[in-house]
Amino acid sequence: MKRYATGFTLIEIAIVLVIIGLLLGGVLKGQELITGARVRNLISQQDGIKAAFFGFQDRYRALPGDYAAASTNINCGATPCVVGNGNGRIEAGTGGAIHEEILAWNHMTAAGFLNGSYTMTSGTTAPASNNNPVNPYSVYLTIVYDAAYGTGTPPSKHNLKTGSQVPVEIIAEVDRKIDDGQPYTGGFQFSTYVPLPSFTPPVANPNGCITAGGTWDINGGSTNCGGVSLF
């Protein structure tokens, strides 16, 4: 009695390969869509805050957080608005001064330029959920006058920090879409940061986000990067 070998035909193998290809393509496309949505979300958040900042500046001829006449011209509710020192800089509370980088959110929301309601008392020294918004990765945003961006040694400027915990591929794509794609040049640059929600960045530390050649380290795969939009 003859026995015949059994197995897959070429047509069956081809069908299986096509199915595997479609499944892999669907997974990759899905990941691409997720990445794209995260990039758009981060850009939209940055654009909305920048629009609020410039809108506030245009109306009051002063900077949010630094506005010395806020208690007179802005309604902050039951108690008058905390005021800044009016020196033209949103400063991070050195020498016992008001933390204007936190107060800025109170001024912009109370004046109707940002959605939400962020409050602040004169004794506030740290960001919290009631006084400071967060990025899509739950790390506090910061709007401040400092030099904690790029290489860590540029001239001080007003800037909006995305906050840390942003994957390097996301922050790099944001840079490519809105600026020059380079972490140390242009209007959007690498941000020095700390790994926990904080408003006080340390000295420059690429920490896996930047290559030795000064480009975004996509292959490194860091999940703890950040950027700044310069004003």
N, C-alpha and C positions, 0 to 999 in steps of 0.2 A: 504494500500500500504506500503510495507516494505522499510525502508531506511537502507542502508548499510554504515557503517563508512569507510571513505577513509583515507589513510595515506601512508607513505613510507614503502616499504617492507624492510626486512633485507638486501637484496641484494643491494637495492638503497642506504641505509644508509652506507653500507660497501664501495660502490663505492665513495660516497661523502667523507668519512673518508680517503680513499686512496688518492684522489685528494688533500685534505687539507694537508695530510702528504707530498706529493710530492712538493706542493708549499712551505711549511715550510722548507723542506730539501733544495730546490733550493735557498731560501733566505739565509739560514745559510751557505750553500756552497759558495754562491756568496760573503758573508761577509768575509768568511775565505780566499777566493782568493784575495780579496782587501787587507786584513791585511797582507797576505804573500807577496804581491807585494810591499807594503810600507816598510816592513821589509827588503826585498832584496834591495830596492832602497837606504835605509839608509846605509846598510852595504856596498853596492857598492860605494857609495860616500865616506865613511870613508876609504875604501881600496884604492881607487884611489888617495886620498890626501896623505895617508901614503906612497904609492909607490912613489909619486912625491917628498915627503919630503926626503926619503932615497936616491932616485936617485940624487937629488940635492946635498945632503951631500956627496955622493960617488964621484960625478964629481968634485966639487969645494973644498972638504975638509972643508966645512963651512956650517953653517945653513942658510936657506933662511930667510931673514929679518935681520939677524945678520951679514951678509956677508960684511966685510969691503972693499973688492976689487970689489964689484959689478959694480961700474962705469967703471972699466977697463975691466972686463971679460964678462959682460953681456950687450947685446944691448937692451936698454929700449926705443929706438925710437929717436925722435928729441932731447931730452935732456938726459943727463947722468942719470944712475940709482941713486936713493937715496941709501946711504950705511948705514949699521948698525955699531955698535961699536966694533964688533968682539970679544966680551967677552965669546962667547960660549953659550949664552942664548938668547932666543927670548923673549924680555921683553916688558911690556905693557906701555912704555912711561912715567915712573915716573921721577920726577925732571926735566921736560922739555926735556927729551930725546926723540929720534925718536920712534914712535910707531911701533916697529919691528913686532908686531903681525899682523899689517895691511900690512906692507912692505913685509912680507913673501909671500903674494899672488902675488905681483908685481914681485918679484924675480923668483918665480916658473913658472909663465906664460911667462915672458920675456925669461926665459931660455928654454922654450919648454917642461916643465915637466907637466904642466896642460893646459887644453884647456881654451880658453877665453883670455881676455886681461884686466888685472887689473892694473891700474896706481896709482901712489902715488907721492905727492910732500912732501917736508920736513916739511911743516906746517900742514900736515894732522893729526888730532887728533881723528877722529871718523870714524867708518865704513860707507860705502855708496855703492850703487849699482855698482859704477865704480871702487871700490877698494877692495871689499870683497864679496866672494860668500855666498849664503844662503843655508839653509837646505830645504828639501821638504815642510816645513811649513813656509817658507819665513822669517826665523830668521837667523841672521848672524852666520856663523861658526867662530871659533877662534882657532888659533894654537899659544900656548904661554907657557912660563915657569912660573908656579905658583902652589899654593897648593889648588886651588879652585875646589876640587873634593872629592868624598867619604864623609867622615864625616866633611870635611872642615879644619881638623887639621893634614893632613899627610905631609910628606916631599915634598918640591917643586920638580916638574918634568915637562919635556916637555909633553904636552898633546894636543889632538885635541878635542875640544868641539863640540858636535853635534848641539848646540844651543837649546833653549827651545821650548815650544809649541808642543812637541812630546807626543802623548797619552801614558799613562803608559804601556798599553798592548803592544805597539809597541817597546818601549825602553826595556821592560823586555824580549821580544822575541829576540831582537837583542843580548842582554846579554847572553841569553841561547844558541844562535846559535854560537857566536864567543868566549864566555868566560865561566865563572862558574855560571852564572845566579844570582849572588849575587851583590847587589848595592854598597857594601863597601869593596869588595875584588877583586883581579884579575887585569887583564889588561884592563878591561872595567868597569867603575864604574859610579855611580850617579854623576851628575854635579850640583853644585850650580849654580844658574842662576837668571835672572830677567825676568819678563813676557813680556817685550818688546824687540825688536831687540837691543842688546847691547853687547859690548865686555868686560864689567867690571862686573864680577859676585860678588854678596855680600857674606856674611858669609853663612855657610851651612843652608839650610832651606828646609826640605823634602816637605812641602807644598802639602801633599796628595799623594806623589809619593812613600813614604816609610812607612811601617808599624812600629809600636812600637817595633816589634821584629827584625827590620833591614832587611826586605825583600821587594821586589817590591810589592806595594799595588794594585794588579790587581782589587780587588773588589771595591777599592775607586774610580776608573774610572777617575782619573785626566787626563786632556788633556794638561797639562803644565809641562812636565818633560824633562829631558835632561841627557846626559851621556858624558863621556870622554874616549877616547882611549889613554892609557899611552904609551909613547915611552921609 
